[in-house]
Amino acid sequence: MIEGLIKSVAKKGTQWSNWAGNVACVAEHIFYPRTEADIIEVIQLAAREGKQIRVVGEGHSFSPLIATDCFILSLTYMTGIIDVDKDNLQATAWAGTSINKANAALFKFGVAMINLGDIDVQSLAGATATGTHGTGTAFGNVSTEIVAFTIVTADGRILNCSKDENARLFAAGRVSLGALGVITKITFNVVEAYKLEYKSSANDFYETLDALEAYNQKNRNFEFYYFPYSNQLQLKESNVTDKPIKHNKILAHINDVFLENTVMKLVCKVGVAFPSLTKTLGRWMAKAVPKGVTIDYSHEIYATVRDVRFKEMEYNIPIEHFKTCIRAFKELLEEKEYEVFFPVECRFVKGDDIWLSPAYGRDSAYIAVHVPAAAEHNPYFKEMEALFMRYDGRPHWGKMHTRTAESLSATYEKWDDFLALRAELDPNELFLNPHLKKVFGLE
């Protein structure tokens, strides 16, 4: 039976890599289960052979969460919407379901996810396990909308978790880093399908910071992009509307696919080949900020096409420190003259009570920095990570960072509780890999 779940073996070339290409490994086996019983078989095999298991979604994490030379378990075949409860506005899906496929299926039922980020290709399990988020000070990250989930543990039990059942595991498991077991089903809050009016515009860096609270208060969703070596930002504002759809698909294709991807690919090639041009490129992109209004259903507004490969580090900062931190970021970047031109994304999220959520216990801002996949990132990311840490920064678990338990434990109130629960559920460290052992201080 187990042979039917194996994709291939290492000697035949079982190499896995993430979307960005910055993380790769050769696993002994990649398994493609179709049922929870299949997952239990893989767990039992791993336990007998002393192997570790990492569960993979769509590979959109930039950190080495998956890298292993043992077993990878893919939820490719455990996808789809299981149930939509329109009376209670909840939906249940298999954990391997991609966000974009979930969006399309939910829309047919006349409902939608409450808030999302700007990429929709991740699996529900992967997005929630890493604390993926959108923007809007009234909304937490995607995991905060989970009301229940089912998990297969290291000893082969299938547990249902909610605030009323296995409550400790529910509190920890909504952002689990895949370290507590294999989550197979997720039930989450939804709302009736809604339209958003999205406005893109340009504004001055300092003027925007002076009016930041007003921007967040008047908009359901607000974020901005800072362009290195420029004082101009791209503002993105979205609000619920009953206005008719205004979405020119041809113009959207030109903007999303041609300008933001084809042209950006060319910009990246030029920037990597000729680093002396990075200041010019950053200022040019600032002047090319798209301006206009689009109206469509929420899932058509949130997601953007991302064909340009890049590496990313993103940090959560307490919102009260954000203005000081982003000003210091801009000053440091310009002082050190880092050869970067990729825009810096700034978003805002409501605090939550999920043990290892970066937004645990605090309303937050996120600052995301990027470089082209082919570019060197270490000096830039290292310096900015040190800056973020000075403002009690916490890394986004799915993005690049160098943090370990030594510094992380001090910033998470529930750190020891999470480690104790992990050890209780998985004493033989079945669901760890070298990266997580460093993060948890278990080397």
N, C-alpha and C positions, 0 to 999 in steps of 0.2 A: 504493500500500500504506500509506504513512504517514498518509494522510487517514483511514483507518479506525481509527487509534489515537487520534485527536483527539476530546476530549469537546466542546469548543467553543472559540471564539476571543474575545479580549478585547473586541472591539467589540460582541460579543453578550452581554457580561456575565460573563466568566470570573473571578468573584471567589472567592477561597478564604479561609476563616478557620478558626482552630483551635476546639477545643471550648469554651474559656473565652470566646472572642470578643475577647481582648485583642491578637491578632495577625491581620492581614488583608492581603491583597495582590490585585492584579489581574495574573494571569499571561497571557502571550501565548498559550500553549497549555497545556492539561492533557491528558496522554497516558495511555491505559489499555492497556498492553501485556498480551498473554496468553502470550508466550513470551520466552525470552532473545534470540531472533532479532529480535523486535519492539524490545526494549530497545536492541540494537545499532543498529537503524535510527534510533531517536530520538537516540542518541549521535552518530551520523554526521551527522545533520541539524543538531544543535546545534553541532558542530564546524565545519561548512561555513558556518553563519550567524553564528558568533561569539556564541552564546547560552550561558547557564548552565542547569544542570539541578539541581533539588532533588527528592528522592524523599520522598513523603509516605506515612504509614501511616494511622492513624485520627485524627490531629490532636490528640493528648492532650499534646503538649508546650506549655509556657507560654512558652518562649523563642522568638525569631524564627528558628528553624532552617530553616523552609520558605520564609519570605517572599521572593519574587522577582518581577520583572516579566518574566522570561523563560519557561522551561519548568518545569512541574511534572509529575512522573511518578508515577502512582499504581499501587500493586500490588494494587488491588482484585480483579483477576481471577487473580492468581497466588497462590492460596490452597489450603489443604488439606494433610492428612498424606500424604506420599509413601510412607513405609515405617516400620514398627515392627519393630525387631530385639529380640525378647524375650530371646534368649539373651545378648546383650551389653547389654541394657537401654539401648538408644539409639533415638531416633526422628528422622526427617527430615521437614521440612515446607517448603512454599513460604513465602518470607519475608513475604508479605502476610497470612498467616493470623493472625487475631486470637487472643489468648490464650484467650478463653472458648471459641472453636470448637475450638482445639487441645485444650483440656481435655476437652471432650465427646467428641471423636474418640478421644483416648488412653484415656479411661475404658472405651470399648467394647473395647479391646484388653487391659484389665486393668492398665494402667499409668498413671502420673501424673507431672507435673512435680515436681521435688524441692522447690522453695520458690518462693513467689510473693508479690507485693505485694497490696494490698487493692483494686486496680482491675484488671479483666481484659479490658477492651475494646481495649487497645492491640494493634497488630500486633507479631508477634515481632521483625521487623526494627527497628521503631521503639523498642520497649522495650529491646532489647539495644544498639542504637546509642547510646542516651543513658545507659546504665548503670542502668536501673531495677532496683529491689531490693525484697525483702521484709524480714523481720527474723529474727534468730536468730544467735547468735555462732558457730555451727558452719557457717554457710552464707555464701557470697559472693553478689554480685548475680546476677541472672538470666544475665548473659553468661558467668559462670564455668562454667556447665554446657554451653557450646557446645564440641563436639569437632571440628567441621568446618563450613565454609561455602563457598558458591560465589559468586563476585563477577564482575560484568562491569566491566571497567576503561575508562578514557577512550579507549584506543586500540582498543576493541572485542574485547579478549581475554576469554575465559571461564576463570577460574582457580579451581581447587579448593584450599582452604587448610585446613591442620591443623598440628599440631606437627611432622609429618613432611614436609609439602609446603607450599611457600611460607610457611615458618615465621615470617618477619618480618611478613608481611602478616597472618598469623593472630594474632600477638601484639598487633598494633595494631588489627586490624579488628573485634575483638569489641565494642569501644566506639569507633565510627568517626565519629560525628556525621554520617554520610552523606557524608564528605569524601573517601573513597578509591575510590568506585565504587558500583555498584548491587548489593547483596547480594540474591541470588535464592532460595537454598536454605540452610537451617540444619539441622545435625544436632546433637542435644543429648542429654545424659544424662537418663534417666528412672528411676523405681523402680516396684515393684509398687504398685498402687493401695492407699492407706492411709487410715484414718479418723483424725480429730483430735477430741480433746475440748477444746472452747474455753470458757474461763471469762472472763466480764467482771465486774469488781468495782471498788470505789472504795478509795482509800487516800490517806494524807497525802503531800504533795509531799516533805517532808524525810525522812520515814520510808522512803519508797521509794528515795530516793537513797542513804541509809545502807545499805540492803539490796540495792542494784542488782546486785552480783556474784552474790548468791544467787539472785535472780530469773532472771538470765540462765543460770546454771548448771543450775537445776532445770527449766527450760522449754525445749522445742524452739524455740518461737517466743514472744518476749516483746516487748511494746511498751507505751508509755503515752501518754495524751493529757493535756496540761496545759491547764487552763482559766484564761485571764487573770483576774487579780484574785481568785483563789481559791487556797487551799492544797490543794485536793482534786484528785486525778487519777483518770482511768479507766485501769485496768490490763487488758491483754489477754494472756492466757496460753493457749497451745495445745500439746498433747502427743499423740503417737501413742497410739491405744487400740484394743483389740479389743471394747470394749463395744458393745452394740447402738445403732443410730441413735436419737438423741433430738433431733429437729429439728421442732418444731411450725411448719409452713409459714405458718399463719395468724398466729401470734404473731410469727414472723420478718418477715412482711410488715408487720405493724403497727409493729414496731421499725425495720426497714430502710427501708421506704417512707414510712410515715406520720410517725414520730418524727424519723428522721434526714434526711428530705427535705421532706415537706410542712410539718412544724412548723419545720424549719430555714429553709425559704424565708421563712416568716412572720417568724422571728427576724431574718433578714437584712434584710428590708424595714423592720422597726422600727428595727434598729440603724443602717441607712444614713439613714433619715429623721430619727431622733432620737439623734444621737451621744451625748448626755448619759446615755443609758440603757445604754451598752455595759458598764459595770462590773456593773450589775444583771443584764444578760443573761448575762455570763460566769459569774457566781456561780449563776444559776438553772440554767444548763446543767450545771454541776458537780454540783448537787444531783439532777439528773435522769439521772445515769449509769445505764445499764441494768445490772442484776445478774442473773446466771444462768449456766447451763451448756448448751451445745449440742454434740451429737456427730453428725458426718456425714463423708462422704468429703472429702478435702482441698480439692478445687476448689469444694465447696459452702461451705467455711468461710472460705477466704482472701478471696474477693471480696465486696464490699459495693456496694450501689446508690449511685450518685453522680449525683443529678439537680440538686443545687444548684450553680449555676455560681460558680466562685471563681477567684481568682488565687493563685499559689503560688510561694514561694521556698524552696528546700531546700538545706541545707549539710551536707557531710560533715566531721566533726570527729574527730581521733584519739581513740580511746575513752578514753585516759588523761586527756584534757582535758575529757571530757564533763560530769562533775559540776560542775566549776568554771564551765564555760561556761553550762550551763543555769541555774545559780543566778544568774550575772551577767545572763543574759537576763531572768529573772523580775524581778530588782531594777531593771534598766534600764526595762523595760516599765512597771512600777508608778511609778517615779520620774518618767518623762516623761509618764505618763498617756495613752498612746496609746489612741485610741478604737477598740479592737479587742476582739472577743469570740470569734472563731473559735478552736477548740482548736488547740494546738500539738502536732504528732505527733513522737514520739521513738522511733527504731528503731535496731537494732544489727546490724552486718554484719562478717563475716570479711574480712580483707585478701586481696588478689589480686595477680596479676602482669600485668594488662592495662594497656598503656601509658598510656591516658588515662582509666582508671577512677578515679573519685574515691576508691576504696578501695585504690588501688595502694600496695602496700608497707606497709599499716597496717590493723590491726583498727580498726573505725570505729563511730561513732554518727552518726545523721542527725537533724537538727532541721528540721522543715518548718513554715513559717509561712504563713498564709492570710488573705485578706480576701475579702468578697463581690465578685463580678465588677464590680458597679457602684460599689464603694467606691474611694477614693483609697488607693494603696499606697505611694507614693514615700517619704514621711518615715519610716514604720515599717520598710519593707524596707531602705532606705538605712542607717539606724542599726544594724539588726540584722546586715546584711551586714558592716559595719565591725567589729562585735563578733566575728562568726564568723572574720573574717580575722585577728584578733588571736590566735586559737587555731589558726592554720594551716588554716583552713577552705577546702574546695574546693567549688564549686557543683555541684549536680546539673545535668547538661547540658540536661535537658529542662525545667528550671524557670527562673523569672526570675532574672537576675543582671546585674551591670554590669561584670563582669571582662573584661579584655583581656590580650593576651600580656604586657604589661609586668609584671603581677603574677602571672599564671598560670604563666609559664615557670619561676619560682623554686620553685614547689611541686610540679612534676612532673619527676621524674628523667629520664623518657623524652620530654620535650617536644620537644627538638631532633630526636630520632630520628623521632618521629611527623611533624614538619614536613618532614624530609628525605625520608621515604618518600612523603608526600603529593605533594611536588614531583616526585619521580621518577615516580610513577604518573600524575599529572595536571598536567604543566607549564603547560598553558594555562588552568588554574583552572576547568575545566568544571563541577566539582561544588561550587563555592563560591557564597556570596551575601554581601551586605553585612555581615550579622551575623558570619558565619564569618571574613570577612576581618579584622574587628576583633578577634575572639577569637584568631586566629592571627598578628596583627600584619602583615598583608599589604596594608594600605591604601596 
